[in-house]
Amino acid sequence: MSGRVASMAGADAAARPREPADRGVPRPRRAFIETWGCQMNELDSQRMAGQLMQQGVLPTRRPEDADIILLNSCSVREKAEQKVYSRLGEYRLLKQARRELLIGLCGCVAQQEGERALARVPDLDFVLGPARVGELHEVVAEARTGKRVLRTGFPESRAYDIDAVARDGEYKGMVTIVEGCDKRCTFCIVPQTRGPERSRPLAEVVREVEHLLEYGFVEIELLGQTVNHWREPRSSAAGELDFADLLDRVARLPGLRRLRFVTSYPRDFTPRMVEQVGQHPNICPYLHLPAQSGSDRVLRRMGRGYTRAEYLDLVSRLRRARQGLALSTDLIVGFPGEDEEDFQATLELVSEVRFASVYAFIYSPRPGTAAPRLDGQVDRQTAADRLQRLFALQDGIQRELNGELVGQEHEVLVTGWGKQPGTQTGRTACHRIVHFPAGTEPVPLGQLTRVAIAAALPHSLLATKPP
């Protein structure tokens, strides 16, 4: 999954000044959660916010108003640890004024740093790894007694209460189906921070999706580091089921208008899974399929387990199965040993596949991975130049692909208000961002509406309401 800064959990709570202490009414406790990283981290923050709300701790947008501050961290990109410690340093200043404030480090950097974080930040109250998110309520209770708490590692039994999830927003319900990863890509730290791969039982997944549909969500997103490697756990009586069976079962649930899944691993797609993508109209015509490189030599050094030809064959089969399928991808430039010929192969892959969007990054060494030991480290300036060339190529492709949608009508799931006054924003089934006039009767958040695409920008579309 691509790394990015996510919205803060509980953003629907209005910022407000701290209540005076002498009004005679106890001020409710508040929590501020800052989330960095992928959709898995976003959902983890929603789970933590829900547990706190069950304890009467309400969300706030302002860390200075909080009684509990949680930094839900991501370790995928370069200098992740430095960014985390810098932010913790800022939060320590708040604790100097209010000693009762609890500060917790959560997420992948928490798992990676562990005891080192507690030693380095004296005002840090607890460290909570991503596999222990369901234990937050216990950790907070222990920290309130004055103990400094370390909860990391990967227990076999994990608490997951679907009723204790503060769903952030009203338009997309996220459901984890696979935790951790058993792949050994030489650049990736996820197996160390998220632990070994662990699939949730089909019945449990279906029950959570049904719960979200009853709540009113029309779009569901299935999550996993390698989401299409889901397998029914051996302990289940359901038999040898794989991701194709799960897709088929979930897609048939009444009331499900849109179904997405992320992130797929190219090597794990089977013919049955490809068939399912084309069989159900409510499976969105959008797929995130990380390629990482267009060079076979670099792919071997990355340990990806597939070739350029195999990736292109999969793309072809998916597009034959589902007309109008939009693809996005992750790419790394400047990987150890990548020369100009290898980079040209990546540019050629982008030109051939014509991705709807690309998430590209300069290679950054991560602790405990194999890639830093490879020879042929690429200097930073060369990598930066290659990244800009890649972005320039992709911008032109995106503009052309978006331009092909002008004049068409699309169903848009409304996700919020646009930056321009009087406009709303949403996403098409193919995951394009669309801005359109709100009109005299704005469409409620989380509902579907039809729009007519009027103009194309490189990264979004402009639309009007059809007559």
KEVEX-243148 format. One line per 8 residues: their letters; for each residue x negated, y, z of C-alpha. Coordinates in steps of 0.1 Angstrom, whole numbers. Layout:
BEGIN
a> X/Y/Z; ... $
This chain:
BEGIN
msgrvasm> 0/0/0; -12/34/-9; -25/56/20; -8/89/26; 4/112/54; 39/102/63; 66/123/79; 68/125/117 $
agadaaar> 93/101/133; 123/119/148; 121/148/124; 158/152/126; 154/166/161; 154/204/161; 124/221/175; 132/240/207 $
prepadrg> 115/258/236; 109/239/268; 138/241/292; 132/262/324; 128/239/354; 151/259/377; 184/254/358; 194/225/380 $
vprprraf> 197/201/350; 168/177/344; 152/183/310; 153/151/289; 119/136/282; 107/141/246; 83/122/223; 62/134/194 $
ietwgcqm> 51/108/169; 26/116/142; 24/90/114; -5/85/90; -5/59/63; 18/36/44; 55/25/47; 45/-2/73 $
neldsqrm> 33/26/95; 64/46/89; 86/17/100; 63/11/130; 69/47/141; 106/42/137; 104/11/159; 85/30/186 $
agqlmqqg> 108/60/184; 138/36/189; 123/20/220; 116/54/235; 152/65/228; 165/34/246; 146/47/276; 161/82/272 $
vlptrrpe> 131/97/256; 143/119/227; 123/129/196; 108/164/191; 90/181/162; 66/200/185; 38/183/204; 37/211/229 $
dadiilln> 73/201/239; 65/164/243; 61/142/274; 47/114/252; 25/119/222; 18/90/199; -7/91/170; 2/62/147 $
scsvreka> -30/59/127; -42/45/94; -77/32/88; -76/25/50; -93/57/38; -127/73/45; -134/91/78; -102/78/93 $
eqkvysrl> -118/75/128; -132/110/127; -97/124/118; -81/104/146; -106/116/173; -103/152/161; -66/151/165; -68/134/199 $
geyrllkq> -91/162/209; -64/187/200; -38/168/220; -61/167/251; -58/204/253; -21/200/259; -28/175/287; -50/200/305 $
arrellig> -19/221/312; 4/192/319; -13/162/335; 19/141/333; 17/141/295; 10/106/281; -11/103/250; -12/70/230 $
lcgcvaqq> -32/59/200; -14/34/179; -17/18/144; -47/4/125; -74/27/140; -61/17/175; -67/-20/166; -101/-12/150 $
egeralar> -114/10/179; -98/-7/209; -118/-1/241; -141/23/223; -112/48/220; -105/46/257; -142/52/265; -146/80/241 $
vpdldfvl> -114/99/250; -109/101/288; -75/116/285; -62/88/263; -36/68/283; -32/37/261; -42/20/229; -16/0/210 $
gparvgel> -23/-22/180; 2/-26/151; 10/-62/161; 20/-50/196; 45/-23/186; 74/-42/202; 56/-39/236; 56/-1/236 $
hevvaear> 82/2/264; 61/-20/286; 30/-1/278; 46/33/286; 59/20/319; 25/7/329; 8/40/318; 32/60/340 $
tgkrvlrt> 17/42/370; -16/58/362; -32/27/345; -50/30/312; -37/3/289; -52/-16/261; -28/-38/240; -44/-50/207 $
gfpesray> -48/-84/190; -23/-106/172; -1/-126/194; 18/-155/179; 51/-144/195; 60/-108/187; 90/-87/199; 111/-73/171 $
didavard> 144/-58/181; 164/-46/151; 186/-25/173; 156/-6/186; 147/11/154; 153/49/150; 158/49/112; 142/81/99 $
geykgmvt> 165/94/73; 198/81/60; 189/69/25; 165/40/28; 163/11/52; 129/-5/55; 126/-42/65; 93/-59/71 $
ivegcdkr> 92/-94/57; 55/-101/59; 30/-89/85; -8/-90/81; -28/-103/51; -49/-134/44; -66/-120/13; -103/-111/15 $
ctfcivpq> -107/-82/-9; -142/-69/-2; -131/-33/2; -101/-38/25; -99/-35/62; -62/-46/65; -68/-82/75; -88/-69/105 $
trgpersr> -64/-43/116; -31/-60/108; -42/-96/114; -34/-128/96; -4/-131/73; 28/-140/91; 62/-142/73; 95/-136/91 $
plaevvre> 122/-163/87; 147/-157/59; 177/-158/82; 161/-130/104; 154/-109/73; 189/-113/60; 204/-105/94; 185/-72/95 $
vehlleyg> 194/-62/59; 231/-70/67; 228/-48/98; 215/-19/77; 242/-23/51; 268/-22/78; 252/10/91; 257/25/57 $
fveiellg> 224/23/39; 227/17/1; 190/12/-5; 168/-14/11; 130/-17/8; 113/-49/17; 78/-44/31; 46/-64/34 $
qtvnhwre> 9/-60/27; 14/-88/1; 52/-87/0; 56/-113/-28; 35/-139/-9; 64/-143/16; 70/-179/24; 96/-194/48 $
prssaage> 77/-202/80; 70/-239/84; 88/-239/118; 121/-230/100; 146/-256/89; 152/-237/56; 126/-257/37; 100/-246/12 $
ldfadlld> 113/-212/1; 93/-184/-14; 98/-148/-24; 119/-156/-54; 144/-173/-30; 144/-144/-6; 149/-119/-35; 179/-139/-48 $
rvarlpgl> 195/-141/-13; 190/-105/-4; 200/-91/-38; 234/-109/-36; 244/-93/-3; 276/-73/-6; 272/-35/-5; 235/-35/-15 $
rrlrfvts> 232/-9/-43; 194/-7/-46; 167/-32/-36; 129/-23/-37; 99/-42/-24; 62/-31/-18; 34/-40/-21; 31/-68/-46 $
yprdftpr> -1/-87/-52; -6/-95/-89; -20/-130/-83; 10/-140/-62; 37/-134/-89; 53/-167/-101; 76/-171/-131; 106/-175/-108 $
mveqvgqh> 98/-142/-91; 95/-125/-125; 128/-140/-134; 145/-126/-103; 133/-91/-111; 153/-92/-143; 183/-112/-130; 197/-87/-105 $
pnicpylh> 208/-52/-116; 204/-39/-81; 167/-47/-80; 153/-13/-89; 135/-11/-123; 103/1/-105; 74/-19/-92; 42/-10/-74 $
lpaqsgsd> 15/-34/-88; -21/-25/-76; -47/-32/-103; -76/-15/-84; -98/-17/-116; -96/-24/-153; -130/-41/-154; -134/-78/-149 $
rvlrrmgr> -168/-74/-134; -156/-49/-108; -125/-71/-101; -148/-100/-93; -169/-79/-70; -137/-67/-53; -126/-103/-48; -92/-97/-63 $
gytraeyl> -87/-132/-78; -73/-122/-112; -87/-108/-145; -77/-78/-166; -61/-102/-191; -41/-119/-164; -29/-85/-150; -18/-74/-185 $
dlvsrlrr> 0/-107/-191; 19/-102/-159; 29/-66/-169; 41/-79/-202; 62/-107/-186; 77/-83/-161; 87/-58/-188; 102/-85/-209 $
arqglals> 123/-96/-179; 134/-61/-170; 140/-34/-197; 128/1/-187; 107/-12/-158; 85/16/-144; 52/6/-129; 29/24/-105 $
tdlivgfp> -5/12/-93; -35/17/-70; -70/23/-85; -104/27/-69; -131/46/-87; -168/45/-78; -167/10/-64; -203/-4/-58 $
gedeedfq> -218/-14/-92; -192/4/-113; -209/19/-143; -195/40/-171; -185/10/-192; -165/-4/-162; -148/30/-157; -139/32/-194 $
atlelvse> -122/-2/-189; -101/13/-162; -91/43/-184; -82/19/-212; -60/-1/-188; -42/30/-178; -37/40/-214; -24/5/-223 $
vrfasvya> 0/0/-194; 12/36/-192; 20/37/-155; 47/60/-143; 24/70/-114; -11/62/-102; -25/64/-67; -63/67/-72 $
fiysprpg> -90/71/-47; -128/73/-45; -142/41/-29; -150/46/7; -168/19/28; -148/5/57; -163/-11/88; -165/-49/88 $
taaprldg> -158/-53/50; -182/-69/25; -183/-41/-1; -208/-18/17; -234/-47/15; -231/-48/-23; -258/-32/-45; -252/-4/-69 $
qvdrqtaa> -236/22/-47; -221/50/-69; -231/86/-59; -202/108/-47; -204/134/-75; -202/107/-102; -172/91/-85; -155/125/-81 $
drlqrlfa> -160/133/-117; -145/99/-127; -115/105/-104; -107/138/-121; -110/123/-156; -86/95/-145; -61/121/-131; -63/141/-163 $
lqdgiqre> -54/111/-184; -26/100/-161; -10/135/-159; -6/135/-197; 9/100/-197; 33/109/-169; 44/141/-187; 51/120/-218 $
lngelvgq> 70/93/-199; 91/118/-180; 98/136/-212; 113/105/-227; 140/107/-199; 152/141/-210; 188/140/-222; 196/108/-203 $
ehevlvtg> 219/105/-174; 206/88/-143; 220/78/-109; 201/96/-81; 200/87/-45; 200/120/-26; 172/124/-2; 172/160/9 $
wgkqpgtq> 171/197/0; 147/210/-27; 122/238/-21; 142/261/-43; 173/276/-26; 205/259/-36; 189/227/-49; 188/191/-38 $
tgrtachr> 164/164/-44; 166/126/-49; 152/96/-66; 162/77/-97; 163/39/-96; 130/40/-114; 116/61/-85; 113/95/-103 $
ivhfpagt> 118/125/-81; 147/147/-94; 156/182/-85; 192/194/-93; 216/222/-83; 236/216/-51; 266/234/-65; 295/245/-43 $
epvplgql> 299/210/-28; 264/195/-20; 261/157/-21; 256/143/14; 222/128/22; 221/91/14; 248/91/-13; 244/83/-50 $
trvaiaaa> 253/108/-77; 248/111/-114; 227/138/-130; 217/147/-165; 179/151/-170; 172/185/-185; 135/190/-182; 103/170/-174 $
lphsllat> 73/180/-153; 43/158/-147; 54/146/-113; 92/153/-112; 123/159/-132; 148/188/-134; 184/179/-138; 220/193/-139 $
kpp> 253/177/-129; 269/161/-160; 302/176/-171 $
